[in-house]
Structure formats: structure tokens, C-alpha cells
Amino acid sequence: MLNIDHEKCTRCKVCIRNCPFGALSLVGSSLHVNELCTLCGACVNVCRFGAMSIERKKALPEELAHYKGVFVWAEQDEETSPLKPRKVVLELLGKGRELADKLGEDLVAVVLAGPGEVDTEVYGAHGADRVIVCRHDLLETYSTDGFTNVMCAVITSKKPAVVLYGATPHGRDFAPRVAARLQLGLTADCTGLEINAERQLVQTRPAFGGNIMASIITPYNRPQTATVRPNVFPVPAGKTDSPLMEEVFPVTLNRAVIRTRVVEKRYLDEDGVVSIEDARVIVAGGRGCQKASNLELLQDLAEKLGGVMAGSRAIVEQGWIPHTLQVGQSGTTVGPELYIAAGISGAIQHVVGMSSSKTVIAINKDPEAAIFKTADLGVVGDAVEIIPLLSALIEEKN
Ligand SMILES: Cc1cc2nc3c(=O)[nH]c(=O)nc-3n(C[C@H](O)[C@H](O)[C@H](O)COP(=O)(O)OP(=O)(O)OC[C@H]3O[C@@H](n4cnc5c(N)ncnc54)[C@H](O)[C@@H]3O)c2cc1C
């Protein structure tokens, strides 16, 4: 809560000018804070009269101890029947299992779905102890309001210690809403998750433009919530005989609370846009490819390998490829079987987006290029010469 000491406040308006959210105003002769305040602290920092302070809710350790279990939002692929989870859910179950074992608590998948059939066995097979199924006609298609209401009800009732979401378009939309409504922290786009000696979730993510890795903890609040991009963690091997407890969570949802309506669904591939997220083979080019027309060589190799072409941010900025094909921190995180990096330096912002690839082959003229530290196989040489040689070799083999 933002506290204003009206006796100390001189109505100088410096805080009003510095509030990035327009949350402060003078009402009559006194300063007023509205619901747009995010407690960012900008006003506290600029107030020279010590008139502003922030009071943060701090739960006591004994209160925190009531929160148990690692919950994973099991986002459904709405196009499957029976409904199956998206791949990132299985990746989160793998990591979630490790966290739950460390805490000695349950791993729980939370399914929000319409009336159609749901494949729940997949959760047990990928490490979950329990699945909580929330069903309602209004959950058949994703909506921010509907999903937020139901997830908030699940969290409030079940009190998990940790909630993980895939950083998919829906996850990125929905996880912050839930966090804001329940006044929780949320660490977005984590690349590492661990439990420390104090049983806290240590959430690691790139910060300051990817130049440092920040380790974030949530000491005073539960649950600890985080989003993780697809392809950051591996999918655990599925087992067939794992027992699973299934629980139906009662859902109350009214159409009036859902302020949006889905008019049409369009998929990227229908519009001729290639998705690199699930590609098995990626041939990626960087500025070292020298000119846009050389990317045809990469495209040719990608096709021969049954894969897709992608690239670094440098070539997106040059206008050689669209942003949908950019690999990295401000692009897509990929995890193919084979990643060929041609003329890419290996900047950290690129590497965080492809380091979970199974095999990396790097081609670079500079033997000191950072990409070689990530590569399983490094070729020092001119990518524009080497790529066509590789294509010719593959053609010969076929
Ligand atoms: C906040 C932030 C987010 C970012 N997000 C991303 C992101 O998502 N993805 C991303 O890629 N970058 C991102 N970047 C940019 C990143 O820091 C690098 O600038 C970028 O990755 C460099 O692209 P590059 O390797 O293609 O180009 P360069 O750094 O210019 O490297 C070109 C490489 O090609 C080699 N080379 C030159 N000629 C040849 C040749 N003929 N054959 C073989 N090799 C050759 C050179 O030795 C060099 O290593 C981000 C930066 C910031 C600050």
C-alpha cells in the first residue's frame, strides 16, 4: 500500500510528474492515489519531503508454511480431441517434479477446459501426482477473464507453494493477471528454477539486456509464480504405469465477467508464416551471411534436412527475415535436434534462445567466436562457402 503523509506533503507535484502510471493527482488540496498504482516506488524516490512510503504485505514464515505443492497450469491444445496439453506443459512437469521432490510435496497439473474429453493420463505419465480438472462451457476457448477467475479460485482454495505457467501467448496474458489479482510476484521467462536451503523457489532469468542472470526469490509471499518459455527444459520420459489422483474442482463462471469474444482463430502457418518453436532442424543465419540473397543457401540446406531457416536479431534488423524467425531472448526460444548457426557470433541474447538444442553446429570465420563455446561441432570458415557444400553432401547421400 502507498502511504501519503499529508502533513509532510507540500503539494509540489514532483511525484505526480514522475509517476509512470498516472496514479497520482491532486484532489482539492490533497494528494490522491488511484487504482493504477503498481507500488513501483518512483514517487517515494523523488519525494524530497519524505511524505511517501510503501507498506508491503509480508507473510510470516508460519503463514507461508501453509502453502504446499508445485502446480503447473496445464494449457490445452484447443485443436486436439481428446484435449492434450501443449508441449511446454510436459517440460514444466519435468522441472516441477524436481522441485516437488526437493520440497517433499506433490506435483499437480491444473487443467481448465470445456466439456470435451480431456486426456488426463498424460500428466501422471509425466510425473504429476495429481490433476485438478476445472470444467465449464465458458472454458472451452481461452479468455483472460474466465481463466483468471478460475485459476484465482484454485490458488485461493488449494494454496500451492509454486505455480508455473508456460510463457505461451495465453500464459503471458493470463499469469500476470492472476498475479496482480492475488497480489503475488511473478518472474517472467525464467531460464532456471531451483529450490534453495530455505525452501524458496530461486527463479533465474536474464536481466539488463541479457548481460546478467538475475536470481529472484519471493521471501514474503505465496505462491511463488513464474513463467517459462517453451523449449527451455527437456520433456521428461513418459511412464505408462504411474498412478494419478484426479480431482474435479467446482467452477462458478458467469458469461457477464468475460469481456472478450473470440471472433476468428487464425494460425500463423495458414498465413504462410513458419513456426520455428517446434522445428526439429533449424539452419540459422547471422550477419556473417553477408547479404539477404545468401539466405537462400540456408533455406536450401534447411529444406534438405527437413527443417526451417531462422536467424539472429542482427538479420531481422537488416530486414532479411521477419521477427517470427528470430531466435533468442527477444525472439523465440527453440530446442531442435539439430541447430546449425552460420555466421552468428554467439551473443548471450542469442544463445539463451537456442542452448537447449540437442546438437549445435557452428560455422564462423572467427575461431574465437563465442558461439563455439555452445557448439558440439565447430567449423572455422566462410559460411557462404560451407553451407552449399553441406547441401551437396546431403544430396549425394540421398
Ligand atoms: C535486449 C536485447 C535483446 C536481444 N535479443 C536478441 C535475440 O533475441 N536474438 C539475437 O540473435 N540477438 C539479440 N540481441 C542482439 C545480440 O546482442 C547480438 O547483437 C546479435 O545476436 C548479433 O547477431 P549476429 O551474431 O548475427 O551478428 P554479429 O554479432 O555481427 O556477428 C556476426 C558473426 O559472423 C561472423 N562472420 C562474418 N563473416 C562470416 C562468414 N563469411 N562466414 C562465417 N562467419 C562469418 C563474425 O565472425 C561474427 O562472429 C539482443 C540484444 C539486446 C540488447
The ligand as an SDF file (V2000), in Angstrom:
LIG
                    3D

 53 58  0  0  0  0  0  0  0  0999 V2000
   17.8360   -6.5700  -25.0030 C   0  0  0  0  0  0  0  0  0  0  0  0
   18.4880   -7.2900  -26.1490 C   0  0  0  0  0  0  0  0  0  0  0  0
   17.8170   -8.3720  -26.6950 C   0  0  0  0  0  0  0  0  0  0  0  0
   18.4040   -9.0560  -27.7610 C   0  0  0  0  0  0  0  0  0  0  0  0
   17.7250  -10.1230  -28.2780 N   0  0  0  0  0  0  0  0  0  0  0  0
   18.3380  -10.8570  -29.2330 C   0  0  0  0  0  0  0  0  0  0  0  0
   17.7040  -12.0140  -29.7590 C   0  0  0  0  0  0  0  0  0  0  0  0
   16.5830  -12.3820  -29.3790 O   0  0  0  0  0  0  0  0  0  0  0  0
   18.3560  -12.7050  -30.6930 N   0  0  0  0  0  0  0  0  0  0  0  0
   19.5940  -12.3510  -31.1760 C   0  0  0  0  0  0  0  0  0  0  0  0
   20.1210  -13.0460  -32.0540 O   0  0  0  0  0  0  0  0  0  0  0  0
   20.1860  -11.2390  -30.7170 N   0  0  0  0  0  0  0  0  0  0  0  0
   19.5880  -10.4840  -29.7780 C   0  0  0  0  0  0  0  0  0  0  0  0
   20.1980   -9.3450  -29.3530 N   0  0  0  0  0  0  0  0  0  0  0  0
   21.3710   -8.8500  -30.0800 C   0  0  0  0  0  0  0  0  0  0  0  0
   22.6570   -9.5560  -29.7260 C   0  0  0  0  0  0  0  0  0  0  0  0
   23.2590   -8.9140  -28.6430 O   0  0  0  0  0  0  0  0  0  0  0  0
   23.6490   -9.5480  -30.9170 C   0  0  0  0  0  0  0  0  0  0  0  0
   23.8490   -8.2200  -31.3110 O   0  0  0  0  0  0  0  0  0  0  0  0
   23.1650  -10.3470  -32.1300 C   0  0  0  0  0  0  0  0  0  0  0  0
   22.8190  -11.6480  -31.7280 O   0  0  0  0  0  0  0  0  0  0  0  0
   24.3000  -10.4050  -33.1500 C   0  0  0  0  0  0  0  0  0  0  0  0
   23.8860  -11.0660  -34.2890 O   0  0  0  0  0  0  0  0  0  0  0  0
   24.9270  -11.8260  -35.2150 P   0  0  0  0  0  0  0  0  0  0  0  0
   25.6730  -12.8170  -34.4140 O   0  0  0  0  0  0  0  0  0  0  0  0
   24.1850  -12.2800  -36.4140 O   0  0  0  0  0  0  0  0  0  0  0  0
   25.8630  -10.6350  -35.7060 O   0  0  0  0  0  0  0  0  0  0  0  0
   27.3230  -10.2250  -35.2960 P   0  0  0  0  0  0  0  0  0  0  0  0
   27.4560  -10.0480  -33.8480 O   0  0  0  0  0  0  0  0  0  0  0  0
   27.6830   -9.0780  -36.1700 O   0  0  0  0  0  0  0  0  0  0  0  0
   28.2170  -11.4860  -35.6850 O   0  0  0  0  0  0  0  0  0  0  0  0
   28.4820  -11.9020  -36.9840 C   0  0  0  0  0  0  0  0  0  0  0  0
   29.4000  -13.1070  -36.8790 C   0  0  0  0  0  0  0  0  0  0  0  0
   29.6140  -13.6260  -38.1860 O   0  0  0  0  0  0  0  0  0  0  0  0
   30.9870  -13.9830  -38.3280 C   0  0  0  0  0  0  0  0  0  0  0  0
   31.2790  -13.9090  -39.7690 N   0  0  0  0  0  0  0  0  0  0  0  0
   31.4830  -12.8250  -40.5500 C   0  0  0  0  0  0  0  0  0  0  0  0
   31.6070  -13.2070  -41.8360 N   0  0  0  0  0  0  0  0  0  0  0  0
   31.4640  -14.5600  -41.8580 C   0  0  0  0  0  0  0  0  0  0  0  0
   31.4820  -15.5240  -42.8920 C   0  0  0  0  0  0  0  0  0  0  0  0
   31.6180  -15.1840  -44.1720 N   0  0  0  0  0  0  0  0  0  0  0  0
   31.3060  -16.8190  -42.5510 N   0  0  0  0  0  0  0  0  0  0  0  0
   31.1530  -17.1960  -41.2520 C   0  0  0  0  0  0  0  0  0  0  0  0
   31.1300  -16.3020  -40.2400 N   0  0  0  0  0  0  0  0  0  0  0  0
   31.2670  -15.0040  -40.5470 C   0  0  0  0  0  0  0  0  0  0  0  0
   31.7400  -12.9880  -37.4950 C   0  0  0  0  0  0  0  0  0  0  0  0
   32.9780  -13.5470  -37.0830 O   0  0  0  0  0  0  0  0  0  0  0  0
   30.7670  -12.8100  -36.3090 C   0  0  0  0  0  0  0  0  0  0  0  0
   31.0720  -13.7330  -35.2800 O   0  0  0  0  0  0  0  0  0  0  0  0
   19.6460   -8.6520  -28.2830 C   0  0  0  0  0  0  0  0  0  0  0  0
   20.3050   -7.5640  -27.7180 C   0  0  0  0  0  0  0  0  0  0  0  0
   19.7310   -6.8910  -26.6680 C   0  0  0  0  0  0  0  0  0  0  0  0
   20.4690   -5.7400  -26.0580 C   0  0  0  0  0  0  0  0  0  0  0  0
  1  2  1  0
  2  3  1  0
  2 52  2  0
  3  4  2  0
  4  5  1  0
  4 50  1  0
  5  6  2  0
  6  7  1  0
  6 13  1  0
  7  8  2  0
  7  9  1  0
  9 10  1  0
 10 11  2  0
 10 12  1  0
 12 13  2  0
 13 14  1  0
 14 15  1  0
 14 50  1  0
 15 16  1  0
 16 17  1  0
 16 18  1  0
 18 19  1  0
 18 20  1  0
 20 21  1  0
 20 22  1  0
 22 23  1  0
 23 24  1  0
 24 25  2  0
 24 26  1  0
 24 27  1  0
 27 28  1  0
 28 29  2  0
 28 30  1  0
 28 31  1  0
 31 32  1  0
 32 33  1  0
 33 34  1  0
 33 48  1  0
 34 35  1  0
 35 36  1  0
 35 46  1  0
 36 37  1  0
 36 45  1  0
 37 38  2  0
 38 39  1  0
 39 40  1  0
 39 45  2  0
 40 41  1  0
 40 42  2  0
 42 43  1  0
 43 44  2  0
 44 45  1  0
 46 47  1  0
 46 48  1  0
 48 49  1  0
 50 51  2  0
 51 52  1  0
 52 53  1  0
M  END
$$$$
